[in-house]
Amino acid sequence: MDFNISEKMKTILWMIDEFVDKELIPLESEFLTISARSLLPVFEEKRKMVRQMELWAPNHPQEYGGMGLDLIEHALVSEALGRSPIGHYVFGCQAPDAGNIEILHQFGTAEQKEKYLQPLVDGKIRSCFSMTEVELPGSNPVMMDTTAVKDGDDYVINGQKWYTSSADGAEFAIVMAVTNPDAGPYLQASMIIVPTDSPGFNLVRNIPVMGHAGEDYFSHAEILYQNCRVPQKNLLGPEGHGFVIAQERLGPGRIHHCMRWIGICNRAFDLMVARARDRIIAPDRKLAAKQIIQAWIAECAADIQAARLMVLHAAWMIETIGKKEARNEISLIKFVVANVMQKVIDRALQVHGGLGMTDDTILAFFYRHERAARIYDGADEVHKVSVAKRILKAYEGKKVR
Ligand SMILES: Cc1cc2nc3c(=O)[nH]c(=O)nc-3n(C[C@H](O)[C@H](O)[C@H](O)COP(=O)(O)OP(=O)(O)OC[C@H]3O[C@@H](n4cnc5c(N)ncnc54)[C@H](O)[C@@H]3O)c2cc1C
């Protein structure tokens, strides 16, 4: 087993670490206190610097202007960028655009690629992904009320979605809607590209998440599709293949998310250790002298290391054996890393005492916004049940002594 990192990747990661420390972390106090939209020009300046360093769009295809890193290389990049909540955005590899870019690249027509994929990779526009519905379980997305009915050359879309992340300010949504109600459950829905200025695309609100509605990229919208009309040529991939395409999007997406979460763990851990070393709790004592804090530090270090290796192994499985064969590994990392992250953030916050509850450090932001990691892209319980089912099946007829 080879844990070496290539010289090329060492240089890239060093450059990213430097950039995150010098250019992004200093922006965070403003990011936490003023409107995200008013900071967009500042982010654009930083994006320019990233392009000049030739580090733009690390995971996207080279033919479209990205760096074309493979999954493991981008996993390491995602970890480095995850240390700041604005890292991925400034480097042009943020979700949900990253997933949309992947599926447009794989399934888009030449026209769709020119109109949507290229400007997306260039960072000139943003997009969103609109699948989850207000009234039906996102955990069982084949239960879907949103319909897209053919009318002349168009689809007419009706439905109510929510948690369409980053819809505010996006140029288009990729919408999941039922086009083939008579087909089997996994072949009923299609993905359709819906420009957000289409008549009938109504952004109802940015949903307050843990008290913060956010705006622009940093938000999650409720969308009402009311007789929303788009040309049939906006269909992405074959009709009825929405879930087949969604599966393509999820495997690598989970590696990116999980490594971003490891980056968050690293940042929270750094803050925790530094605070423990600095905080005086008695005239001759620092917090770090307490064994309970030492135990937390050791436990968090072990948890982060274990989680990180699991993610890199899952990425390696996807690259060498394939997404389908790596299903268990992908499910395992999804809930393991989300829970490790939650524990590490919580402990780091606890070590900071009252300071941890303020926005004077990044910890409270992570605490608020990353709780959702245990829910989106498959809730913990859903992944646990599906892994357990496969394990139980593998034991069928097996004699164990
Ligand atoms: C911050 C955030 C961002 C999101 N971004 C997007 C986005 O960009 N686009 C999009 O389409 N959606 C997005 N989502 C929605 C997300 O995918 C759903 O919330 C998720 O799929 C869960 O669906 P639900 O909320 O309807 O919960 P439900 O399906 O109602 O499930 C509720 C709970 O029930 C339990 N449960 C459900 N099924 C099972 C099962 N089979 N076995 C055991 N327990 C079970 C789990 O504990 C689960 O948390 C986002 C959500 C959040 C919180």
The ligand as an SDF file (V2000), in Angstrom:
LIG
                    3D

 53 58  0  0  0  0  0  0  0  0999 V2000
  -28.4650   21.6640    4.0400 C   0  0  0  0  0  0  0  0  0  0  0  0
  -29.1760   20.7840    3.0730 C   0  0  0  0  0  0  0  0  0  0  0  0
  -28.9120   20.9080    1.7100 C   0  0  0  0  0  0  0  0  0  0  0  0
  -29.6330   20.1600    0.7920 C   0  0  0  0  0  0  0  0  0  0  0  0
  -29.4090   20.3570   -0.5590 N   0  0  0  0  0  0  0  0  0  0  0  0
  -30.2030   19.7360   -1.4460 C   0  0  0  0  0  0  0  0  0  0  0  0
  -30.1170   20.0440   -2.8510 C   0  0  0  0  0  0  0  0  0  0  0  0
  -29.2880   20.8690   -3.2770 O   0  0  0  0  0  0  0  0  0  0  0  0
  -30.9940   19.4590   -3.7000 N   0  0  0  0  0  0  0  0  0  0  0  0
  -31.9260   18.5610   -3.2700 C   0  0  0  0  0  0  0  0  0  0  0  0
  -32.6930   18.0620   -4.1000 O   0  0  0  0  0  0  0  0  0  0  0  0
  -32.0330   18.2240   -1.9540 N   0  0  0  0  0  0  0  0  0  0  0  0
  -31.2030   18.7940   -1.0430 C   0  0  0  0  0  0  0  0  0  0  0  0
  -31.3360   18.5110    0.2970 N   0  0  0  0  0  0  0  0  0  0  0  0
  -32.3880   17.6070    0.7370 C   0  0  0  0  0  0  0  0  0  0  0  0
  -31.8620   16.2750    1.2360 C   0  0  0  0  0  0  0  0  0  0  0  0
  -31.4110   15.4970    0.1760 O   0  0  0  0  0  0  0  0  0  0  0  0
  -32.9890   15.6090    2.0530 C   0  0  0  0  0  0  0  0  0  0  0  0
  -33.2380   16.3820    3.2080 O   0  0  0  0  0  0  0  0  0  0  0  0
  -32.6320   14.1780    2.4320 C   0  0  0  0  0  0  0  0  0  0  0  0
  -32.6390   13.3490    1.3060 O   0  0  0  0  0  0  0  0  0  0  0  0
  -33.6210   13.6070    3.4750 C   0  0  0  0  0  0  0  0  0  0  0  0
  -34.9390   13.7350    3.0230 O   0  0  0  0  0  0  0  0  0  0  0  0
  -36.0460   14.3960    3.9720 P   0  0  0  0  0  0  0  0  0  0  0  0
  -35.5180   15.6680    4.4920 O   0  0  0  0  0  0  0  0  0  0  0  0
  -37.3000   14.4370    3.2010 O   0  0  0  0  0  0  0  0  0  0  0  0
  -36.1660   13.4130    5.1930 O   0  0  0  0  0  0  0  0  0  0  0  0
  -37.0710   12.0750    5.2560 P   0  0  0  0  0  0  0  0  0  0  0  0
  -36.9030   11.2850    4.0280 O   0  0  0  0  0  0  0  0  0  0  0  0
  -38.4390   12.4690    5.6850 O   0  0  0  0  0  0  0  0  0  0  0  0
  -36.3420   11.2790    6.4350 O   0  0  0  0  0  0  0  0  0  0  0  0
  -36.3660   11.7790    7.7700 C   0  0  0  0  0  0  0  0  0  0  0  0
  -35.5350   10.8700    8.6530 C   0  0  0  0  0  0  0  0  0  0  0  0
  -36.1250    9.5880    8.6910 O   0  0  0  0  0  0  0  0  0  0  0  0
  -35.1250    8.5990    8.8100 C   0  0  0  0  0  0  0  0  0  0  0  0
  -35.2450    7.6630    7.6780 N   0  0  0  0  0  0  0  0  0  0  0  0
  -35.6710    7.9410    6.4370 C   0  0  0  0  0  0  0  0  0  0  0  0
  -35.6410    6.8470    5.6650 N   0  0  0  0  0  0  0  0  0  0  0  0
  -35.1980    5.8320    6.4300 C   0  0  0  0  0  0  0  0  0  0  0  0
  -34.9080    4.4640    6.2040 C   0  0  0  0  0  0  0  0  0  0  0  0
  -35.0730    3.8940    4.9990 N   0  0  0  0  0  0  0  0  0  0  0  0
  -34.4340    3.7240    7.2270 N   0  0  0  0  0  0  0  0  0  0  0  0
  -34.2400    4.3000    8.4620 C   0  0  0  0  0  0  0  0  0  0  0  0
  -34.4740    5.5850    8.7210 N   0  0  0  0  0  0  0  0  0  0  0  0
  -34.9410    6.3540    7.7230 C   0  0  0  0  0  0  0  0  0  0  0  0
  -33.7840    9.3130    8.8160 C   0  0  0  0  0  0  0  0  0  0  0  0
  -33.3730    9.5290   10.1540 O   0  0  0  0  0  0  0  0  0  0  0  0
  -34.1060   10.6470    8.1870 C   0  0  0  0  0  0  0  0  0  0  0  0
  -33.2300   11.6930    8.5960 O   0  0  0  0  0  0  0  0  0  0  0  0
  -30.5970   19.2240    1.2450 C   0  0  0  0  0  0  0  0  0  0  0  0
  -30.8380   19.0720    2.6190 C   0  0  0  0  0  0  0  0  0  0  0  0
  -30.1580   19.8400    3.5320 C   0  0  0  0  0  0  0  0  0  0  0  0
  -30.4640   19.6820    4.9920 C   0  0  0  0  0  0  0  0  0  0  0  0
  1  2  1  0
  2  3  1  0
  2 52  2  0
  3  4  2  0
  4  5  1  0
  4 50  1  0
  5  6  2  0
  6  7  1  0
  6 13  1  0
  7  8  2  0
  7  9  1  0
  9 10  1  0
 10 11  2  0
 10 12  1  0
 12 13  2  0
 13 14  1  0
 14 15  1  0
 14 50  1  0
 15 16  1  0
 16 17  1  0
 16 18  1  0
 18 19  1  0
 18 20  1  0
 20 21  1  0
 20 22  1  0
 22 23  1  0
 23 24  1  0
 24 25  2  0
 24 26  1  0
 24 27  1  0
 27 28  1  0
 28 29  2  0
 28 30  1  0
 28 31  1  0
 31 32  1  0
 32 33  1  0
 33 34  1  0
 33 48  1  0
 34 35  1  0
 35 36  1  0
 35 46  1  0
 36 37  1  0
 36 45  1  0
 37 38  2  0
 38 39  1  0
 39 40  1  0
 39 45  2  0
 40 41  1  0
 40 42  2  0
 42 43  1  0
 43 44  2  0
 44 45  1  0
 46 47  1  0
 46 48  1  0
 48 49  1  0
 50 51  2  0
 51 52  1  0
 52 53  1  0
M  END
$$$$
